[in-house]
Amino acid sequence: MLWIGCSDSRVPGNESIGFMPGEVFYHRNIANQLQMVDFNGLAVLQYAVDWLRVRHIIVCGHYGCGGVKTALKQNELGLLNNWLHDVGELSLRHKVELDAMSDRQHRVDALCELNVIEQVRNVCRSPILLQAWRRGQDVSVHGPGPYTGEVSAAVLAELGCRFVMAGHPERRTLFGDRPYAEVLIARREGTPVGFALFFHSYSTFLAQPGIYLEDIFVLPEHRGVGAGKALLRRVAQIARERNCGRLEWSVLDWNQPAIEFYLRVGATVTPDWRFCRMGADEIAKFADES
C-alpha cells in the first residue's frame, strides 16, 4: 500500500488503517498533493506501482491542515506559495460554496475535503496509473475520512458495505471524474466504525437542492456511543452549508428502534408516500420498450 499524506499530520498512517509499521510505503508533503510537475512524488508513485506492485493507494488529508489554511488565506510566503498554488486555485473554483459558510473552521475543513478529492483525481489521471490500468494491473486509489469527506473502498469493505468488485466499479463511480456519491467515515480511537453515504437530489416544489442519505451504518459493537448520531448530524450540517431544502432517507417499517431514533432527532416518518424501485433488469426492459 502507498500512503500519500501531509507533512504535518500527527497520526501515523499505519495506525489509521490497522497496519503494522513497515507494511505501508509513505510519501508526505505539505497538503498531501500529487502534482504533475513534482518529480519526487511521481517517482514515488511509479516505484510503488511499477516495482512494489501496490494494490492500494491512499491519499489522506486531515482537518486543520496548515497548508490548506495558508492557501485559503492567500498570504505571501515566498516559495511556499508556489507549492500551494493548486490548492489556492481549488479554493477559488469553490469560492461561492466556501464563502457561504459563516464559520472559518468549516471553510478550512471543506477545503481539506475538496483537496483530497482533487489529489485522488490527480493520482488517477497520472500517466503512471493510466498505464497500469491499461495493462490490467490491480491497483485502486482511495481518499479516506474523517480526516476528510471521502472514503476508501477498502474501509467500506471492512465496515460491511458490499461492492460489486468485478472491474472495480467503485473506482469510476466514487473516485472518477464524476463521483456519484459522497461518504463520511466515523472513527473511534483511529478505527473506522461507521459510515454515511449520500448524494444530492432536487425538489421542484422547493426549487432547492436536497440531500438523500442512501446508507448509514455503524458496526454493532460500536453502537450506542453516538457514532450514528454524529454521522447524521454532520450530513445535516453539510445540507445546511449547501443551502439544501431537504434531507431525506428511507427506513424499513419493521425497524422500530431506527424509527424512534429518527423521530427523536426531529425527522418526520411520512405514512402517505411509497418507495418505488426498478432494478437493472427492469430498467433495461422498460427503456427498450417502443
HUSUL-V353031 format. One record per backbone hydrogen bond with DSSP energy under -0.5 kcal/mol. CO is the residue of the C=O (numbers start at 1). NH is the residue of the N-H. E is the energy in kcal/mol with one decimal. If there is no record, write none. Layout:
CO;NH;E, CO;NH;E
This chain:
1;25;-3.1, 2;4;-0.5, 2;58;-3.1, 3;5;-0.7, 3;27;-2.4, 4;60;-2.6, 5;29;-1.8, 6;9;-1.3, 10;12;-0.5, 12;15;-0.6, 12;16;-1.3, 13;17;-1.2, 14;18;-0.6, 14;19;-2.6, 20;23;-2.1, 24;26;-0.5, 25;3;-3.1, 27;5;-2.3, 29;7;-1.5, 29;32;-1.7, 35;38;-1.4, 37;39;-1.1, 38;42;-2.4, 39;43;-2.2, 40;44;-2.2, 41;45;-2.4, 42;46;-2.7, 43;47;-2.6, 44;48;-2.5, 45;49;-2.4, 46;50;-3.1, 46;51;-0.6, 47;51;-1.5, 47;52;-2.5, 48;54;-2.3, 55;140;-2.6, 56;2;-2.4, 57;59;-0.5, 57;142;-3.2, 58;4;-3.4, 58;60;-0.7, 59;61;-0.6, 60;6;-0.5, 62;65;-0.9, 65;69;-2.3, 66;70;-2.2, 67;71;-2.3, 68;72;-2.2, 69;73;-1.8, 70;74;-1.3, 70;75;-0.9, 75;77;-0.8, 77;80;-1.3, 78;81;-1.4, 78;82;-0.7, 79;82;-0.6, 79;83;-1.6, 80;84;-2.2, 82;85;-1.0, 84;88;-2.4, 85;89;-2.5, 86;90;-2.0, 87;91;-2.0, 88;92;-1.6, 89;93;-2.0, 90;94;-1.3, 92;95;-1.4, 94;98;-2.6, 95;99;-3.2, 96;100;-1.2, 98;101;-1.6, 100;102;-0.6, 103;107;-1.5, 104;108;-2.3, 105;109;-2.7, 106;110;-2.6, 107;111;-2.2, 108;112;-2.2, 109;113;-2.0, 110;114;-2.6, 111;115;-2.5, 112;116;-1.7, 113;117;-2.0, 114;118;-2.3, 115;119;-2.5, 116;120;-2.5, 117;121;-2.0, 118;122;-2.1, 119;123;-2.4, 120;124;-2.3, 121;125;-2.1, 122;126;-0.8, 123;126;-0.8, 126;130;-2.4, 127;131;-2.4, 128;132;-1.7, 129;133;-2.7, 130;134;-1.9, 131;135;-1.6, 132;137;-2.7, 133;136;-1.3, 137;139;-1.2, 140;57;-2.4, 142;59;-2.9, 148;146;-0.6, 149;183;-1.0, 151;143;-0.7, 152;156;-2.2, 153;157;-2.3, 154;158;-1.9, 155;159;-1.7, 156;160;-0.6, 156;161;-2.5, 157;160;-1.1, 161;163;-0.6, 163;165;-1.1, 164;169;-0.8, 165;168;-3.0, 168;171;-1.5, 168;172;-0.6, 169;172;-0.8, 169;173;-2.9, 170;174;-2.0, 170;175;-1.0, 172;176;-1.0, 173;180;-3.3, 182;198;-2.6, 184;196;-2.1, 186;193;-3.2, 186;194;-1.4, 188;191;-1.6, 191;188;-2.8, 193;219;-3.0, 194;186;-2.9, 195;217;-2.6, 196;184;-2.6, 197;214;-1.4, 197;215;-1.8, 198;182;-2.9, 199;212;-3.2, 201;210;-2.2, 202;204;-0.6, 203;207;-1.8, 203;208;-1.1, 208;203;-2.6, 209;245;-2.6, 209;246;-0.6, 210;201;-2.3, 211;213;-0.6, 211;248;-2.6, 212;199;-1.9, 212;214;-1.0, 215;197;-2.9, 217;195;-2.3, 219;222;-2.4, 220;223;-1.4, 222;225;-0.7, 226;230;-2.2, 227;231;-2.3, 228;232;-2.4, 229;233;-2.6, 230;234;-2.1, 231;235;-2.1, 232;236;-2.2, 233;237;-2.3, 234;238;-2.2, 235;239;-2.4, 236;240;-2.2, 237;241;-2.7, 238;242;-1.9, 239;244;-3.0, 240;243;-1.7, 246;211;-2.2, 248;213;-3.3, 252;255;-1.7, 254;256;-1.9, 255;259;-2.3, 256;260;-2.8, 257;261;-2.0, 258;262;-2.6, 259;263;-2.2, 260;264;-2.0, 261;265;-1.4, 262;267;-2.5, 263;266;-1.3, 268;270;-0.8, 269;271;-0.5, 270;273;-0.5, 279;283;-2.6, 280;284;-2.3, 281;285;-2.4, 282;286;-2.6, 283;287;-2.8, 284;288;-1.5, 286;289;-1.0
